[in-house]
């Protein structure tokens, strides 16, 4: 065979030994390189698929499941929110907690996770409801059937010092949650409100028809949030329950959860927390602010509701919520107790003779507030069960003694 240049070319043959042909080294190396590349790509694909939930099964929290109610608990790492989450989980609800931990405790979430470790029972999302993008992500990635909205700053005295913070955190954030619920067709809202929306009524006890005339930014912000919800509900099929509750005390009778406010907020916190701090020697004594009110002993009168009763009211409200209807309920015992009575009950519950200092009034406080719980008994078949003040404080004190630094060890 002649080449183009007239020189006879020879056909190249593979080397052979016996009946076996061997490829030339260059051809063999090319094939091996291709095989190695293919194997590498397969291994890489397996790794990517194994690490990506989107290539496996979607999260159970992102899908609605017949017979399972998925509740978003905002502020679920806080005192009341964590107790509500515990009750919901005990009652076989699916729970997602959202909290920015500015007031809540990650330790409370860890306790709940330890109690309910099963897949699809509880998830925690660290997020701020003041971030619209974060709120949209939460609602777009989860299939909620209901929202219990607890997340809020909640100290009367602090609200008088930082009113804008309260209006943003309570009113604006509630608006954002409501908008997200509407976009994603979440059909039930249980809203955590307060007796502070009533201000200082002329007549006692307070009914749901008592005029709302709040006298501090906390109460005003909560009323604004209520007004937004009520206006929205007029043209919506959402089921809404608004619970206005009174002064919360106590803790989980099982000793798993308790109240653990941040140290820097102790002066703004609940009287029960201050009593326990004084009993443990964390502070030199208890400060009672205001002894010249027009009450039987000169100190404020409040309706103290045990947190276990309070979360029971929330669950009953969730069960009774009806589309296109709004329920508004006071959650209290119907009985007022003075601050001096509370202090004496705390002394007996702790067994400590707490030193008490009497100081001038605190800005924004009101003299006498207690509820008429007739409506919630009639409509929801709810009534307070834990009405002995000393007993509720003893339950809370047991948790405090075991956890002197709150959830710090978790």
C-alpha positions in Angstrom: 0.0 0.0 0.0 1.4 3.3 -1.1 1.1 6.5 1.0 0.4 9.9 -0.5 4.1 10.4 -0.8 4.6 7.1 -2.7 6.2 5.4 0.3 4.7 2.1 1.2 3.3 2.2 4.7 2.9 -0.8 7.1 -0.3 -1.5 9.1 0.5 -1.4 12.8 -0.5 -4.5 14.6 -1.0 -5.1 18.3 1.6 -7.1 20.1 0.4 -10.6 20.8 1.4 -13.5 22.9 -0.3 -16.7 22.0 -4.0 -16.0 21.4 -4.0 -12.8 23.5 -3.7 -9.3 22.1 -2.3 -6.5 24.2 -3.1 -2.8 23.7 -0.3 -0.4 23.4 0.5 1.4 26.6 -0.9 4.8 25.5 -4.3 3.3 24.6 -4.5 1.4 27.9 -3.7 4.4 30.0 -6.4 6.5 28.3 -9.0 3.8 29.1 -7.9 3.6 32.7 -8.2 7.3 33.1 -11.7 7.3 31.8 -12.7 4.5 34.1 -11.2 6.3 37.1 -13.1 9.5 36.2 -16.4 7.6 35.8 -15.9 5.9 39.2 -15.1 9.3 40.8 -18.2 10.8 39.4 -20.4 8.0 40.7 -18.9 8.3 44.2 -19.4 12.0 44.2 -23.0 11.6 43.1 -23.6 9.1 45.9 -22.1 11.5 48.5 -24.2 14.5 47.3 -27.4 12.4 47.3 -26.8 11.0 50.7 -26.2 14.5 52.2 -29.1 16.2 50.5 -32.5 15.8 52.0 -34.1 17.1 48.8 -32.9 14.0 47.0 -34.3 11.7 49.7 -37.6 12.1 51.6 -38.9 15.6 52.4 -39.1 16.7 56.1 -42.3 15.4 57.9 -42.7 19.0 59.1 -43.2 20.2 55.5 -46.1 17.9 54.8 -49.6 17.8 56.3 -50.5 14.4 57.7 -54.0 13.2 58.4 -54.8 13.0 62.1 -51.8 15.1 63.0 -52.0 18.8 63.9 -48.8 20.8 63.4 -48.7 23.8 65.6 -46.1 26.6 65.3 -45.3 27.9 68.8 -43.6 31.3 68.5 -41.6 32.2 71.6 -41.7 28.5 72.5 -38.3 28.8 74.4 -39.8 31.2 76.8 -41.5 30.6 80.2 -45.1 30.3 79.0 -44.3 29.1 75.4 -42.2 26.2 76.6 -44.9 25.0 79.0 -47.4 25.3 76.1 -45.1 23.2 73.8 -44.8 20.6 76.5 -48.6 20.3 76.8 -49.0 20.1 73.1 -46.4 17.4 72.7 -47.9 15.4 75.6 -51.2 15.6 73.7 -49.6 14.2 70.5 -49.5 17.5 68.5 -46.6 18.1 66.1 -44.7 21.2 67.3 -42.3 23.7 65.7 -40.8 26.2 68.1 -39.5 29.5 66.7 -37.5 31.7 69.1 -34.7 34.2 68.8 -33.6 33.4 72.4 -33.6 37.1 73.4 -35.8 36.2 76.3 -36.2 32.4 75.9 -33.9 29.7 77.0 -32.3 27.1 74.7 -32.1 24.8 77.7 -35.9 24.6 77.8 -35.9 23.5 74.2 -33.3 20.8 75.0 -35.4 19.5 77.8 -38.4 19.1 75.4 -36.1 17.5 72.7 -35.0 15.0 75.3 -38.5 14.2 76.3 -39.8 13.8 72.7 -36.9 12.6 70.6 -39.0 10.8 68.0 -38.8 12.0 64.4 -41.6 14.4 63.5 -42.5 15.4 67.0 -40.6 18.6 67.7 -38.3 20.9 65.8 -36.6 24.2 66.9 -35.9 27.1 64.5 -33.7 29.9 65.6 -35.2 33.0 64.0 -36.3 36.6 64.7 -40.0 37.3 63.8 -38.9 40.9 63.0 -37.0 39.5 59.9 -39.6 39.2 57.1 -37.3 36.9 55.0 -36.9 34.6 57.9 -40.7 34.5 58.6 -41.4 33.7 54.9 -38.8 30.9 54.9 -40.3 29.4 58.0 -43.8 29.3 56.6 -42.8 28.2 53.1 -40.8 25.3 54.4 -43.3 24.0 56.9 -47.0 22.9 56.8 -48.6 24.5 59.8 -52.2 23.9 60.8 -52.2 26.4 63.6 -50.1 29.1 65.3 -49.9 29.9 69.0 -48.3 33.3 69.1 -46.5 33.9 72.4 -43.4 35.6 71.2 -43.2 39.1 72.7 -41.4 41.3 75.2 -43.6 41.4 78.2 -42.6 43.7 81.1 -44.7 46.7 82.0 -41.9 48.7 83.5 -39.5 48.0 80.6 -42.2 49.1 78.2 -42.3 52.6 79.7 -38.6 52.9 79.2 -38.4 51.5 75.7 -41.8 52.0 74.1 -40.7 51.8 70.5 -39.1 48.4 71.2 -42.5 47.2 72.4 -44.5 48.5 69.5 -42.1 46.9 67.0 -41.7 43.6 68.8 -45.4 43.1 69.6 -47.5 45.0 67.1 -45.2 44.9 64.0 -44.1 41.3 64.5 -47.7 40.1 65.0 -48.6 41.8 61.7 -45.8 39.9 60.0 -46.9 36.6 61.4 -50.5 37.2 60.4 -49.5 38.1 56.8 -47.5 34.9 56.5 -50.4 32.9 57.8 -52.7 34.4 55.2 -50.2 33.8 52.4 -49.7 30.2 53.3 -53.3 29.5 54.3 -52.7 28.6 57.9 -56.2 28.5 59.3 -56.0 28.8 63.1 -54.5 31.5 65.3 -54.3 31.4 69.1 -53.1 34.9 70.2 -51.4 35.5 73.5 -52.8 38.8 74.8 -53.0 40.3 78.2 -55.3 42.0 80.8 -53.0 45.0 80.4 -55.1 46.0 77.4 -57.9 46.9 79.9 -55.8 49.5 81.7 -57.3 50.4 85.1 -61.1 49.8 84.8 -63.6 51.5 87.0 -65.4 48.3 87.8 -64.2 44.9 89.0 -64.2 42.1 88.0 -63.1 42.5 84.4 -65.2 41.0 81.7 -64.5 40.7 78.0 -66.8 43.7 77.4 -64.8 45.9 79.8 -63.5 48.9 77.7 -59.9 48.5 76.7 -58.0 51.6 77.9 -54.4 50.6 78.3 -52.1 52.9 80.3 -48.7 51.6 79.3 -46.9 50.8 76.1 -47.1 47.1 76.7 -50.8 47.1 77.0 -51.2 49.5 74.1 -49.0 47.4 71.8 -51.0 44.3 72.6 -54.3 46.1 71.9 -53.0 47.4 68.6 -52.0 43.8 67.7 -55.5 42.6 68.7 -57.1 45.4 66.5 -55.0 44.2 63.5 -56.2 40.6 64.0 -59.8 41.7 64.4 -59.8 43.9 61.3 -58.2 41.1 59.3 -60.7 38.5 60.5 -63.7 40.4 59.2 -62.8 39.3 55.6 -61.0 36.0 56.4 -62.1 32.4 57.1 -59.3 32.1 59.7 -60.3 30.8 63.1 -59.1 33.2 65.8 -58.9 32.9 69.5 -57.5 35.9 71.6 -56.7 35.0 75.2 -56.2 37.9 77.6 -54.5 36.5 80.7 -53.6 37.8 84.0 -50.5 37.3 86.2 -48.8 34.0 85.5 -47.1 32.0 88.2 -46.1 28.4 88.9 -44.3 25.8 86.7 -44.6 22.3 85.3 -45.7 20.0 88.2 -43.4 17.3 86.7 -40.4 19.5 87.5 -39.2 19.6 83.9 -39.6 23.2 83.1 -39.6 26.5 85.1 -39.2 30.2 84.9 -35.7 31.4 84.3 -35.5 35.1 83.3 -32.2 36.6 82.2 -30.3 38.1 85.1 -30.3 41.6 83.5 -34.1 41.5 83.5 -34.7 40.5 87.1 -35.7 44.0 88.1 -38.4 44.1 85.3 -39.6 40.5 85.9 -42.5 38.9 87.6 -42.9 39.1 91.4 -42.5 35.4 91.8 -39.0 35.5 90.2 -38.1 38.3 92.6 -39.4 36.4 95.6 -37.3 33.3 94.7 -34.2 35.4 94.1 -34.6 36.9 97.5 -35.2 33.5 99.1 -32.0 32.2 97.5 -30.0 35.2 98.5 -29.3 36.4 95.0 -30.7 39.7 95.9 -30.8 41.3 99.5 -34.6 41.4 99.7 -37.9 41.9 97.9 -38.9 45.3 96.7 -42.7 46.0 96.8 -43.3 49.0 94.7 -46.4 51.0 95.7 -48.1 50.9 99.1 -50.6 53.8 98.7 -53.1 52.3 96.2 -56.8 52.4 97.1 -56.9 48.7 98.1 -57.4 46.9 101.4 -53.7 46.9 102.3 -52.4 49.6 100.0 -50.6 47.2 97.6 -51.7 46.2 94.1 -54.2 43.5 93.7 -53.7 40.9 90.9 -55.3 37.7 89.6 -52.6 35.0 89.7 -53.1 32.2 87.2 -51.0 29.1 87.3 -49.1 28.4 84.0 -50.5 24.8 83.9 -54.0 26.2 83.8 -53.0 28.8 81.3 -51.7 26.4 78.8 -54.8 24.2 79.3 -56.8 27.2 78.2 -54.7 27.5 75.1 -55.2 23.9 74.1 -59.0 24.1 74.7 -59.0 27.3 72.6 -57.2 25.5 69.8 -59.7 22.6 69.9 -62.7 24.9 69.9 -61.6 27.4 67.2 -64.0 27.7 64.3 -63.5 29.1 60.8 -64.6 32.7 60.3 -65.1 33.2 64.0 -63.3 35.1 66.7 -63.3 34.1 70.4 -62.0 36.5 73.0 -61.5 35.3 76.5 -60.1 36.3 79.9 -58.0 33.6 81.5 -57.8 34.1 85.2 -59.0 32.6 88.5 -61.6 35.3 89.2 -60.0 36.1 92.5 -57.7 39.0 93.3 -54.8 38.8 95.7 -52.7 41.7 97.1 -49.0 41.9 96.7 -48.6 41.6 100.5 -50.7 38.4 100.4 -48.4 37.1 97.6 -45.3 37.9 99.6 -46.6 36.0 102.7 -47.5 33.0 100.5 -44.0 33.1 99.0 -42.4 33.1 102.5 -44.4 30.0 103.4 -43.7 28.2 100.2 -39.9 28.8 100.4 -39.6 28.6 104.2 -37.5 31.7 104.1 -38.2 34.9 106.0 -37.7 37.2 103.0 -36.7 40.8 103.8 -39.2 43.2 102.2 -38.5 46.9 101.2 -41.5 49.1 100.4 -40.8 51.6 97.7 -42.8 54.2 95.6 -45.1 53.1 92.8 -43.6 51.7 89.5 -44.6 53.7 86.4 -47.4 52.3 84.4 -48.8 50.0 87.1 -52.5 50.0 88.1 -54.2 49.4 91.5 -56.6 46.4 91.0 -57.1 43.9 88.3 -58.9 40.6 88.4 -61.0 38.6 86.0 -64.5 37.4 85.5 -63.9 33.9 83.9 -67.6 33.2 83.2 -67.4 33.4 79.5 -64.4 31.0 79.1 -66.2 28.5 81.4 -69.3 28.7 79.3 -67.7 28.5 75.8 -64.6 26.4 76.4 -65.5 24.5 79.5 -62.4 25.8 81.1 -61.9 26.8 84.7 -58.7 27.3 86.8 -57.8 24.2 88.8 -54.5 25.3 90.5 -55.9 28.2 92.6 -54.0 27.8 95.8 -51.3 30.5 95.7 -49.0 28.8 98.1 -49.2 25.5 96.3 -48.4 27.0 92.9 -45.4 28.8 94.4 -44.1 25.6 96.1 -44.2 23.8 92.8 -42.2 26.6 91.2 -39.8 26.8 94.2 -38.9 23.1 93.8 -37.7 23.7 90.3 -35.9 26.9 91.3 -34.0 25.0 94.1 -32.9 22.2 91.7 -32.0 24.8 89.0 -30.5 27.7 90.9 -29.0 29.1 87.7 -32.0 28.3 85.5 -31.1 26.4 82.3 -27.4 27.3 82.5 -26.4 23.6 82.8 -28.1 22.6 79.5 
